[in-house]
Amino acid sequence: MFKIESYITPIILSYVEKYVKNIRPEDSQLSLWGGEVVFQNLDLKLDVLEEELQLPFNFLSGHIHELGIRVPWTKIASEPIIITINTIEFVLKLRDTNERNVVPKREPPRK
């Protein structure tokens, strides 16, 4: 028997795993199949955030107090999956000028 949950749940959790440390999908899969899961006190993967965002500072720490995922399985084609983050904290440090990937300014063409 085809169950859409068995295909979509691993995809959703793979996105969460990409950014969050020490998350165990097997702990949350059953709750997500029920339609909603809430994770609390999650530490973020700082190296992944720095690489993805390319901001002019380093992440020293990152933490999510609560992450909720709601999947409307019975109306998956007509309603959105809702992801809610309740309080996210970062400690940042401006990069040294030697560390920055500075794009050189272009001078306007001379006439």
C-alpha distances in whole Angstrom, upper triangle without the diagonal:
4,6,10,12,11,13,15,16,18,20,21,22,24,26,27,28,30,32,32,34,32,29,26,23,21,24,22,19,18,20,19,16,18,19,22,24,28,30,33,36,35,37,37,37,40,41,37,39,42,41,38,41,44,46,50,50,48,45,47,44,41,39,37,37,34,31,28,25,23,20,20,16,16,19,18,19,22,23,24,23,26,28,31,34,37,40,40,43,44,48,49,52,53,53,57,58,58,54,53,52,54,54,58,59,60,64,64,65,69,71
4,6,9,8,9,12,14,15,16,18,20,21,23,24,25,27,30,30,31,30,27,25,21,20,22,21,17,17,19,17,14,17,17,20,22,26,28,31,34,32,35,34,34,37,38,34,36,39,38,35,38,41,43,47,46,45,43,44,42,39,37,34,35,32,28,26,22,21,17,17,13,14,16,15,16,19,20,21,20,23,25,28,31,34,37,37,40,41,45,46,49,50,50,54,55,55,51,50,48,51,51,54,56,56,60,60,62,65,67
4,5,6,7,9,11,13,14,15,17,18,20,21,22,25,27,27,28,27,24,22,18,17,19,17,14,14,15,13,10,13,14,17,18,22,24,28,31,29,31,31,31,35,35,32,33,37,35,33,35,39,41,44,44,42,40,41,39,35,33,31,31,28,25,22,19,17,14,14,10,11,14,12,14,17,18,18,17,20,22,25,28,30,33,33,37,38,42,43,46,47,48,51,53,52,49,48,46,49,49,52,54,55,58,59,60,64,66
4,5,5,6,8,11,11,12,14,16,17,19,20,22,24,25,27,26,22,21,17,17,19,17,13,14,15,12,10,13,12,15,17,21,22,26,29,27,29,29,29,32,33,29,30,34,32,30,32,35,37,41,41,39,37,39,36,33,31,28,29,26,23,20,16,15,11,11,8,10,12,9,11,14,15,15,14,17,19,22,25,28,31,31,34,35,39,40,43,44,45,48,49,49,46,45,43,46,45,49,50,51,55,55,57,60,62
4,5,5,6,9,10,10,12,14,16,16,18,20,22,22,24,23,19,17,14,14,15,13,9,10,11,9,6,9,9,12,13,17,19,23,25,24,26,26,27,30,31,27,28,32,31,28,31,34,36,39,39,37,35,36,33,30,28,25,26,23,20,17,14,12,9,10,7,10,12,10,13,16,15,15,13,15,17,20,22,25,28,28,31,33,36,38,41,42,43,46,48,48,44,43,42,45,45,48,50,51,54,55,57,61,63
4,6,6,7,9,11,12,13,16,16,17,19,22,22,23,22,19,16,13,12,15,13,9,10,13,10,8,12,13,15,15,19,20,24,26,24,26,26,26,29,30,27,28,32,30,28,31,34,36,40,39,37,35,36,33,30,29,26,27,24,21,19,16,15,13,14,11,14,16,14,16,19,19,18,16,18,19,22,24,27,30,29,32,34,37,38,41,43,43,46,48,47,44,43,42,45,45,48,50,51,55,56,57,61,63
4,6,6,7,9,11,12,14,15,16,18,20,21,23,22,19,17,14,14,17,15,11,13,15,12,11,14,14,16,17,20,21,24,27,24,26,25,25,28,28,25,26,30,28,26,29,32,34,38,37,36,33,35,33,30,28,26,28,25,21,19,16,16,13,14,12,15,16,13,14,18,18,17,14,18,18,22,24,27,29,29,32,33,36,37,40,41,41,44,46,45,42,41,39,42,42,45,47,48,52,52,54,58,60
4,6,5,6,9,10,11,13,14,16,18,19,21,21,17,16,13,14,16,13,11,13,13,10,10,13,12,13,14,17,18,22,24,22,24,23,23,26,26,23,24,27,26,24,26,29,31,35,35,33,31,33,30,27,26,23,25,22,18,16,13,12,10,12,10,13,14,10,12,15,14,13,11,14,14,18,20,23,26,26,29,30,33,34,37,38,38,42,43,43,40,39,37,40,40,43,45,46,49,50,52,56,58
4,5,5,6,9,10,11,12,14,16,16,18,18,14,13,9,11,12,10,7,9,10,7,7,11,10,11,11,14,15,19,21,19,21,20,21,24,25,22,23,26,26,23,26,29,31,34,33,32,29,31,28,25,23,21,22,19,16,14,11,11,9,12,10,14,15,12,15,17,16,14,11,13,13,17,18,21,24,23,26,28,31,32,35,37,37,41,43,42,39,38,37,40,40,44,45,47,50,51,53,57,59
4,6,5,6,9,10,10,12,15,15,16,16,13,11,8,10,12,10,8,11,13,10,11,14,14,14,13,16,16,19,21,19,20,19,19,22,23,20,21,25,23,22,24,27,29,33,32,30,28,29,27,24,23,21,22,20,17,16,13,14,13,16,14,18,19,15,18,20,19,17,14,16,15,18,20,23,25,24,26,27,30,31,34,36,36,39,41,40,37,36,35,38,38,42,44,45,49,50,52,55,58
4,5,5,7,9,10,11,14,15,17,17,14,14,11,13,15,13,11,14,15,12,13,16,15,15,15,17,17,20,22,19,20,19,18,21,21,18,19,23,21,19,22,25,27,31,30,29,26,28,26,23,22,20,22,20,16,16,13,14,12,15,14,18,18,14,16,19,17,15,12,14,14,17,19,22,24,23,25,26,29,30,33,34,34,37,39,38,35,34,33,35,35,39,41,42,46,46,48,52,54
4,5,6,7,9,10,12,13,15,16,13,13,10,13,14,11,10,13,13,10,11,14,12,12,11,13,14,17,19,16,18,17,17,20,21,17,18,22,21,18,20,24,26,29,29,27,25,27,24,21,20,17,19,16,13,12,9,11,10,13,13,17,17,13,15,17,15,13,10,11,10,13,15,18,20,20,22,23,27,28,31,32,33,36,38,38,34,33,32,35,35,39,40,42,45,46,48,52,54
4,5,5,6,9,10,10,12,12,9,9,6,10,11,9,8,12,12,9,12,14,13,12,11,12,12,15,16,14,15,14,15,18,19,16,17,21,20,18,21,24,25,29,28,26,23,25,22,19,18,16,18,15,12,12,10,12,12,16,15,19,20,16,19,21,19,16,13,13,12,14,15,18,20,19,21,22,25,27,30,31,32,35,37,37,33,32,32,35,35,39,41,43,46,47,49,53,56
4,5,5,6,9,10,12,13,10,11,8,12,14,12,11,15,16,13,15,18,17,16,14,16,14,17,18,15,16,14,14,17,17,14,15,19,18,16,19,22,24,27,26,24,22,24,22,19,18,17,19,18,15,15,13,15,15,18,18,22,22,19,21,23,21,18,15,16,14,17,17,20,21,20,22,22,25,26,28,30,30,33,35,34,31,30,29,32,33,37,38,40,44,45,47,51,53
4,5,5,7,9,12,13,11,13,11,15,16,14,14,17,17,14,16,19,17,16,14,15,14,16,17,14,15,12,12,15,15,12,13,16,15,13,15,19,21,24,24,22,20,22,20,17,16,15,18,16,13,13,12,14,14,18,18,22,21,18,20,22,19,16,13,14,11,14,14,18,19,17,19,20,23,23,26,27,27,31,32,32,28,28,27,29,30,34,35,37,41,42,44,48,50
4,5,6,6,9,11,8,10,9,13,13,11,12,16,15,13,16,18,16,14,12,12,10,13,14,10,11,10,10,14,15,12,12,16,16,14,16,20,21,24,23,21,18,20,17,14,13,12,14,13,10,11,10,13,14,18,19,22,22,19,21,23,20,17,14,13,10,12,12,15,16,14,17,17,20,22,25,26,27,30,32,32,29,28,28,30,31,35,37,39,42,44,46,50,52
4,5,5,7,8,6,8,8,12,13,12,13,16,16,14,17,20,19,17,14,14,12,14,14,11,11,9,9,13,13,11,12,16,16,15,17,20,21,25,23,21,18,19,17,15,14,13,16,15,12,14,13,17,17,21,21,25,25,22,24,26,24,20,17,17,14,16,15,18,18,16,18,18,21,22,25,27,26,30,32,32,28,28,27,30,32,35,37,39,43,45,47,51,53
4,6,8,10,10,12,12,15,16,15,16,20,20,17,20,23,21,20,17,17,15,16,16,12,12,9,8,11,11,8,9,13,12,11,14,16,18,22,20,18,16,18,16,14,14,14,17,17,14,16,15,19,19,23,23,27,27,23,25,27,25,21,18,18,15,17,16,19,19,16,18,17,20,20,23,24,24,27,29,28,25,24,24,27,28,32,34,36,39,41,43,47,50
4,7,10,10,13,13,17,17,16,17,21,20,18,21,23,22,19,17,16,13,14,13,10,9,6,5,8,9,7,7,11,11,10,12,15,16,19,18,16,13,15,13,10,11,11,14,14,12,15,15,18,20,23,24,28,27,24,26,27,25,21,18,17,14,15,13,16,16,13,14,13,16,17,19,21,21,25,27,27,23,23,23,25,27,31,32,35,38,40,43,46,49
4,7,6,10,11,15,14,14,16,19,18,17,20,22,21,18,15,14,11,11,10,7,6,4,5,9,11,9,10,13,14,14,15,18,19,22,19,17,14,15,12,10,9,9,12,12,11,13,14,18,20,23,24,28,28,25,27,29,26,22,19,18,14,15,13,15,15,12,13,13,16,17,20,23,23,26,29,29,25,25,25,28,30,34,36,38,42,44,46,50,52
4,6,9,12,14,14,14,17,20,19,19,22,24,23,20,17,15,12,12,11,7,6,6,6,9,11,11,12,15,16,16,18,20,21,23,21,18,14,14,12,10,10,11,13,14,13,16,17,21,22,26,27,31,31,28,31,32,29,26,22,21,18,18,16,17,17,14,15,15,17,18,21,23,23,27,29,29,25,26,27,30,32,35,37,40,44,46,48,52,55
4,6,10,12,11,12,15,18,18,18,21,22,22,20,16,15,12,12,11,8,8,9,9,13,14,14,16,18,19,19,21,24,24,27,24,21,18,18,15,14,12,13,15,15,14,17,17,21,22,26,26,30,31,28,31,33,30,27,23,22,19,19,18,19,19,17,18,18,20,22,24,27,27,30,33,32,29,29,30,33,35,39,41,44,47,49,52,55,58
4,6,9,8,9,11,14,14,14,17,19,18,16,13,12,9,10,11,8,9,10,11,15,16,15,16,20,20,20,22,24,25,28,26,23,20,20,17,15,13,12,14,13,12,14,14,17,19,22,23,26,27,25,28,29,26,23,20,19,16,17,16,17,18,16,18,19,21,23,26,29,29,32,35,34,31,31,31,35,36,40,42,44,48,50,52,56,59
4,5,6,7,9,12,12,13,15,17,18,16,12,13,10,12,13,11,13,14,14,18,19,18,20,23,23,23,25,27,29,31,29,27,23,23,21,18,17,16,17,15,14,15,15,18,18,22,22,25,27,24,27,29,27,24,20,20,18,19,18,20,21,20,21,22,25,27,30,32,32,36,38,38,34,35,35,38,39,43,45,47,51,53,55,59,61
4,5,5,6,9,10,10,12,14,15,14,11,12,11,14,15,13,15,15,16,20,21,19,20,24,24,22,25,28,29,32,31,28,25,26,23,20,18,17,18,16,14,14,13,15,15,19,18,22,23,21,24,26,23,21,17,18,16,18,18,20,22,21,23,24,27,29,31,34,34,37,40,39,35,36,35,38,40,43,45,47,51,52,55,58,61
4,6,5,8,10,10,11,14,15,14,12,14,13,16,17,16,18,19,19,23,24,22,24,27,27,26,29,32,33,36,34,32,28,29,26,23,21,20,20,18,16,16,15,17,17,20,19,22,24,22,25,27,25,23,20,20,19,20,21,23,24,24,26,27,30,32,35,37,37,41,43,43,39,39,39,42,43,47,49,51,55,56,58,62,65
4,6,7,8,10,11,13,14,13,10,11,10,13,15,14,16,18,19,23,25,23,24,28,28,27,29,32,33,36,34,31,28,28,25,22,20,18,18,16,14,14,14,16,17,20,19,22,24,23,26,28,25,23,20,20,18,19,19,20,22,22,24,26,28,31,34,37,37,40,43,43,39,39,40,42,44,48,50,52,55,57,59,63,65
4,6,5,6,9,10,11,9,7,8,8,12,14,13,16,17,19,22,24,22,23,26,27,25,27,30,31,34,33,30,27,27,24,21,19,16,16,14,12,11,10,12,13,16,16,19,21,19,23,24,21,19,16,16,14,16,16,18,20,20,23,25,28,30,33,36,36,40,42,42,38,38,38,41,42,46,48,50,53,55,57,61,63
4,5,5,6,9,10,10,8,11,12,15,18,17,19,20,21,24,26,23,24,28,28,26,28,32,33,36,35,33,29,30,27,24,22,19,20,17,14,13,11,12,12,15,14,17,19,17,20,22,20,19,15,16,15,17,19,21,23,23,26,27,31,32,36,38,38,42,44,44,40,40,40,42,43,47,49,51,54,55,58,61,64
4,5,5,7,9,9,9,12,13,16,19,19,22,23,24,28,29,27,28,32,32,30,32,35,36,40,38,36,32,33,30,27,24,21,21,18,16,14,13,13,12,14,13,16,19,17,21,23,21,20,16,17,17,19,20,22,25,25,28,30,33,35,39,41,42,45,47,47,44,43,43,46,47,51,52,54,58,59,61,65,67
4,5,5,7,6,5,8,10,14,17,17,20,21,23,27,29,26,27,30,31,29,30,34,35,38,36,34,31,32,28,25,22,19,18,15,13,11,10,10,10,13,12,15,17,16,20,21,19,18,14,15,14,16,17,19,22,22,25,28,31,33,37,39,40,44,46,46,43,42,42,45,46,50,51,53,56,57,60,63,66
4,5,5,5,5,9,11,15,18,17,20,21,22,25,27,25,25,29,29,26,28,32,33,36,35,33,30,31,28,24,22,19,19,15,12,10,8,7,7,10,10,13,15,13,17,18,16,14,11,12,12,14,16,18,21,22,25,27,30,32,36,38,39,42,44,45,41,40,40,43,43,47,48,50,54,54,57,60,63
4,5,7,9,12,15,18,21,21,24,24,25,29,30,28,28,32,32,29,31,35,36,39,38,36,33,34,31,28,25,22,22,19,16,13,11,10,8,10,8,11,14,12,16,18,16,15,13,14,15,17,20,22,25,25,29,31,34,36,39,41,42,46,48,48,44,44,43,45,46,50,51,53,56,57,59,63,65
4,6,8,12,14,18,21,21,25,25,27,30,32,30,30,34,34,31,33,36,37,41,39,38,35,35,32,29,26,23,22,18,16,13,11,9,8,9,9,11,13,13,17,18,16,16,13,14,15,17,19,21,24,25,29,31,35,37,40,43,44,47,49,50,46,45,45,47,48,52,53,55,58,59,61,65,67
4,7,11,14,17,21,20,24,24,26,29,31,28,28,32,32,29,30,34,35,38,37,36,33,34,31,27,24,21,20,17,14,11,8,6,5,6,7,9,11,11,14,15,12,12,10,10,12,14,17,18,22,23,27,29,33,35,38,40,41,45,47,48,44,43,43,45,45,49,50,52,55,55,58,61,63
4,7,10,13,17,17,20,21,23,26,28,26,25,29,30,27,28,32,32,36,34,33,30,31,27,24,21,17,17,13,11,7,6,4,6,8,10,13,14,13,17,17,14,13,10,9,10,11,14,15,19,20,23,26,29,32,35,37,39,42,44,45,42,41,41,43,43,47,48,50,53,54,57,60,62
4,7,10,14,14,17,18,20,23,26,23,23,27,28,26,27,30,31,34,32,30,27,28,24,21,18,15,14,10,8,6,5,7,9,12,13,16,17,16,20,20,17,15,12,11,10,11,12,13,17,18,21,23,27,29,33,35,36,40,42,43,39,39,39,41,42,46,47,49,52,53,56,59,62
4,7,10,11,14,16,19,21,24,22,22,25,27,25,25,29,29,32,30,28,25,25,21,18,15,11,10,7,6,4,6,9,12,15,16,20,20,19,22,23,19,17,14,12,10,9,10,10,13,14,18,20,24,26,30,32,34,38,40,41,37,37,37,39,41,44,45,48,51,52,55,59,61
4,7,7,11,13,15,18,21,20,19,23,24,23,23,27,27,29,27,25,22,22,18,15,12,9,8,6,5,6,9,12,15,18,19,23,23,22,25,25,22,19,16,14,11,10,10,10,12,13,15,18,21,24,27,30,31,35,37,38,34,34,35,37,39,42,44,46,50,51,54,57,60
4,6,9,12,15,18,21,20,19,22,24,23,24,27,26,29,26,24,20,20,16,13,10,7,5,4,6,9,12,15,18,21,23,26,27,25,28,28,25,22,19,16,13,12,10,9,10,11,13,16,19,22,25,28,30,33,36,37,33,33,34,37,39,42,44,46,50,51,54,57,60
4,7,10,13,15,19,18,17,20,23,22,22,25,24,26,24,21,17,17,13,10,7,6,5,6,9,12,15,18,21,24,26,29,30,28,31,31,28,25,21,19,16,14,11,10,10,10,11,13,16,19,22,25,27,30,33,34,31,31,32,35,37,40,42,45,48,50,53,56,59
4,6,10,12,15,15,14,17,19,19,19,22,22,24,21,19,15,15,11,9,6,5,6,7,8,12,14,18,20,24,25,29,29,27,30,30,27,24,20,18,15,13,11,11,11,9,10,12,15,17,21,24,25,28,31,32,28,28,29,32,34,38,39,42,45,47,50,53,56
4,7,9,12,12,12,14,17,17,17,20,19,21,18,16,12,12,8,6,5,6,9,11,11,15,17,21,23,27,28,32,32,29,32,32,29,26,23,21,17,16,13,14,12,10,10,10,12,15,18,21,22,25,28,28,25,25,26,29,31,35,37,40,43,45,48,51,54
4,6,9,9,8,11,13,13,14,16,16,18,16,13,10,10,8,5,6,7,11,12,12,15,17,20,23,26,28,31,31,28,30,31,28,25,21,20,16,15,13,14,13,10,10,9,12,13,16,19,19,23,25,26,22,22,23,26,28,31,33,36,40,42,44,48,51
4,6,6,7,9,10,11,12,14,15,17,15,12,9,11,9,8,9,11,15,16,15,18,19,23,24,28,29,33,32,29,31,32,30,26,23,22,18,18,16,18,16,13,13,11,13,14,16,18,18,21,24,24,20,20,21,24,26,30,32,35,38,40,43,46,49
4,5,5,6,9,10,10,12,12,14,11,8,6,7,7,7,10,12,16,17,17,20,21,25,27,31,32,36,35,32,34,34,32,28,25,24,20,20,17,19,17,13,12,10,10,10,12,14,14,18,20,20,16,17,18,21,23,27,29,32,35,37,40,43,46
4,5,5,6,9,10,11,12,14,12,9,8,10,10,11,13,16,19,21,20,23,24,27,29,32,33,37,36,33,34,36,33,29,27,26,22,23,20,22,20,17,16,13,13,13,14,15,14,17,19,18,15,15,16,19,21,25,27,30,34,36,38,42,45
4,5,5,6,8,10,12,15,13,11,10,13,12,11,14,15,19,20,18,21,21,24,26,29,30,34,33,29,31,32,30,26,23,23,20,20,18,21,19,16,16,14,15,14,16,17,16,19,21,21,17,17,17,20,21,25,27,30,33,36,38,41,44
4,5,5,6,8,9,12,11,9,8,11,11,9,12,13,17,18,17,20,20,24,25,29,30,33,32,29,30,31,29,25,23,21,18,18,16,18,17,13,13,11,13,12,14,15,15,18,20,20,16,16,16,18,20,24,26,28,32,34,36,40,43
4,6,5,6,7,9,8,7,7,10,11,11,14,16,20,21,20,23,24,27,29,32,34,37,36,33,34,34,32,28,26,25,22,22,19,21,19,16,15,12,13,11,12,12,11,15,16,16,13,12,12,15,17,21,23,26,29,31,34,37,40
4,6,6,9,11,11,10,11,14,15,14,17,19,23,23,22,25,25,28,29,32,33,37,35,32,33,34,32,28,26,25,22,23,21,24,22,19,18,16,16,14,15,15,14,17,18,17,13,13,12,15,16,20,22,25,28,31,33,36,39
4,6,9,12,13,12,12,16,16,15,17,18,22,22,20,22,22,25,26,29,30,34,32,29,29,30,28,25,23,22,19,20,19,22,21,17,18,15,17,15,17,17,16,19,20,20,16,15,14,16,17,21,23,25,29,30,33,36,39
4,6,9,10,11,11,15,15,14,16,17,21,22,20,23,23,26,27,30,32,35,33,30,31,31,29,25,23,22,20,20,18,21,19,16,16,14,15,13,15,14,14,17,18,19,15,13,13,15,15,19,21,23,27,28,31,34,37
4,7,8,9,11,15,16,16,19,20,24,25,24,26,26,29,31,34,35,38,37,34,34,35,32,29,27,26,23,24,22,24,22,19,18,15,16,13,13,12,11,14,15,15,12,10,9,11,12,16,18,20,24,26,29,32,35
4,6,8,9,13,15,15,18,19,23,24,23,26,27,30,32,35,37,40,38,35,36,36,33,30,28,27,24,23,21,23,21,17,16,13,13,10,11,9,9,12,13,14,11,9,9,11,13,16,17,20,24,26,29,32,35
4,7,10,13,15,16,20,22,25,27,26,29,30,33,35,38,40,43,41,39,39,39,37,33,32,30,27,27,24,25,23,19,18,14,13,10,9,6,6,9,9,11,9,7,8,9,12,15,16,19,22,25,28,31,34
4,7,9,12,13,17,19,22,25,25,28,29,32,34,38,40,43,41,39,40,40,37,33,31,30,26,25,22,23,21,17,15,11,10,6,5,4,5,8,10,12,9,8,11,12,15,18,20,23,26,29,32,35,38
4,6,9,11,15,17,21,23,23,27,28,31,33,37,39,42,41,38,39,40,37,33,31,29,26,25,22,23,20,16,14,10,9,6,5,6,6,9,12,13,10,10,12,15,18,21,23,26,29,32,35,38,41
4,6,7,11,14,17,19,20,23,25,28,31,34,36,39,38,36,37,38,35,31,28,26,23,22,19,19,17,13,11,7,6,5,7,9,10,13,16,17,13,14,16,18,21,24,26,29,32,35,38,41,44
4,7,11,14,17,20,21,24,26,30,32,36,38,41,40,38,40,40,37,33,31,28,25,23,20,20,17,14,11,7,5,5,7,10,11,14,17,18,15,16,18,21,24,27,29,32,35,38,41,44,47
4,7,11,13,16,17,21,23,27,29,33,35,38,38,35,37,37,34,31,28,26,22,20,17,17,14,11,8,6,5,7,10,13,15,18,21,21,18,19,21,24,26,30,31,35,38,40,43,46,49
4,7,10,13,13,17,19,23,26,29,31,35,34,31,34,34,31,27,24,22,18,17,13,13,11,7,6,4,7,9,12,15,17,20,23,24,20,21,22,25,27,30,32,35,38,40,43,46,49
4,6,9,10,14,17,21,23,27,29,32,32,30,32,32,29,25,22,20,16,14,11,11,8,6,5,7,9,12,16,19,20,24,27,28,24,24,26,28,30,34,35,38,41,43,46,50,52
4,6,7,11,13,17,20,23,26,29,28,26,29,29,25,22,19,16,13,11,7,7,6,4,6,9,12,15,19,21,23,27,29,30,27,27,28,30,32,35,37,40,43,44,47,51,53
4,7,10,14,17,20,23,26,29,29,27,30,30,26,23,20,17,14,11,8,6,6,6,8,11,14,18,21,24,26,30,32,34,30,30,31,33,35,39,40,43,46,48,51,54,57
4,7,10,13,17,20,22,25,25,23,26,26,22,20,17,14,11,8,6,5,7,8,11,14,17,20,24,27,29,32,35,36,33,32,33,35,37,40,41,44,47,48,51,55,57
4,7,10,13,17,19,22,22,20,23,23,19,16,13,11,7,6,5,6,9,9,13,15,19,21,25,27,29,32,35,36,32,32,32,34,35,39,40,43,46,47,50,53,56
4,7,10,13,15,19,18,17,20,20,16,14,10,8,6,5,6,8,11,13,16,19,22,25,28,31,32,36,38,39,35,35,35,37,38,41,42,45,48,49,52,55,57
4,7,10,12,15,15,13,17,17,13,11,7,6,5,6,9,11,15,15,19,21,25,27,30,32,34,37,39,40,36,35,35,37,38,42,43,45,48,49,51,55,57
4,7,9,12,12,11,14,14,11,9,6,5,6,8,12,14,17,19,22,25,28,30,34,36,37,41,42,43,40,39,38,40,41,44,45,47,50,51,53,57,59
4,6,9,9,7,11,11,9,7,5,7,9,12,15,17,21,22,25,27,31,33,36,38,39,43,44,45,41,40,39,41,41,45,46,47,51,51,53,57,59
4,6,5,5,9,9,7,7,7,9,12,14,18,20,24,25,28,31,34,36,40,41,42,46,47,48,45,43,42,44,44,48,48,50,53,53,55,59,61
4,5,5,9,10,9,10,9,12,14,17,21,23,26,27,31,33,37,38,42,43,44,48,49,50,46,45,44,46,46,49,50,51,55,55,57,61,62
4,6,8,9,9,11,12,14,17,20,23,26,29,30,34,36,40,41,45,46,47,51,52,53,49,48,47,49,49,52,53,54,57,57,59,63,64
4,6,5,6,9,10,13,16,19,23,25,28,29,33,35,39,40,44,45,46,49,51,52,48,46,45,47,46,50,50,51,54,54,56,60,61
4,6,6,7,8,11,14,17,21,24,27,28,31,33,37,38,41,42,43,47,48,48,45,43,42,44,43,47,47,48,51,51,53,57,58
4,6,8,10,13,17,20,23,26,29,30,33,35,39,39,42,43,44,48,48,49,46,44,42,44,43,46,47,47,50,50,52,56,57
4,7,10,13,16,19,23,25,28,29,33,35,38,39,42,43,44,48,49,50,46,44,43,44,43,47,47,47,50,50,52,55,57
4,7,9,13,15,19,21,25,26,29,31,35,36,39,40,42,45,46,47,44,42,41,42,42,45,45,46,49,49,51,55,56
4,6,9,12,16,19,22,22,26,28,32,32,36,37,38,41,43,44,40,38,37,39,38,42,42,43,46,46,48,52,54
4,7,10,13,16,19,20,24,25,29,30,34,35,36,40,41,42,38,37,36,38,38,41,42,43,46,47,49,52,54
4,6,10,13,16,17,21,23,27,28,31,33,34,38,39,41,37,35,35,36,37,40,41,42,45,46,48,52,54
4,7,10,13,13,17,19,23,24,28,29,31,35,36,37,34,32,32,34,34,38,39,41,44,45,47,51,53
4,6,10,11,15,17,21,23,26,28,30,34,36,37,34,32,32,34,35,38,39,41,44,45,48,51,53
4,6,7,11,14,17,19,23,25,27,31,33,34,31,30,30,32,33,36,37,40,43,44,47,50,52
4,7,10,13,17,19,23,25,28,31,34,35,32,31,32,33,35,38,39,42,44,46,49,52,54
4,7,10,13,16,20,22,25,28,31,32,29,29,30,31,33,36,37,40,43,44,47,50,53
4,7,10,13,17,19,21,25,27,29,26,25,26,28,30,33,34,37,40,41,45,48,50
4,7,10,14,16,19,22,25,26,24,23,25,26,29,32,33,36,39,41,44,47,50
4,6,10,13,15,18,21,23,20,19,21,23,26,29,30,33,36,38,41,44,47
4,7,10,13,16,19,21,18,18,20,22,25,28,29,33,36,38,41,44,47
4,7,9,12,15,17,15,14,17,18,21,24,26,29,32,34,38,40,44
4,6,9,12,14,12,12,15,17,20,22,24,28,30,33,36,39,42
4,7,9,11,10,9,13,13,17,19,20,24,27,29,33,35,38
4,6,8,6,6,10,11,15,17,19,23,25,28,31,34,37
4,5,5,7,10,11,15,17,19,22,25,28,31,33,37
4,5,5,9,9,12,13,15,19,21,25,28,30,33
4,6,8,9,13,14,17,20,23,26,28,31,34
4,7,9,12,14,17,21,24,27,29,32,35
4,5,9,11,14,18,20,24,26,29,32
4,6,9,12,15,19,22,24,27,30
4,6,9,12,15,18,21,24,27
4,6,9,12,15,18,21,24
4,6,9,13,15,18,21
4,6,9,12,15,18
4,6,9,12,15
4,6,9,12
4,6,9
4,6
4
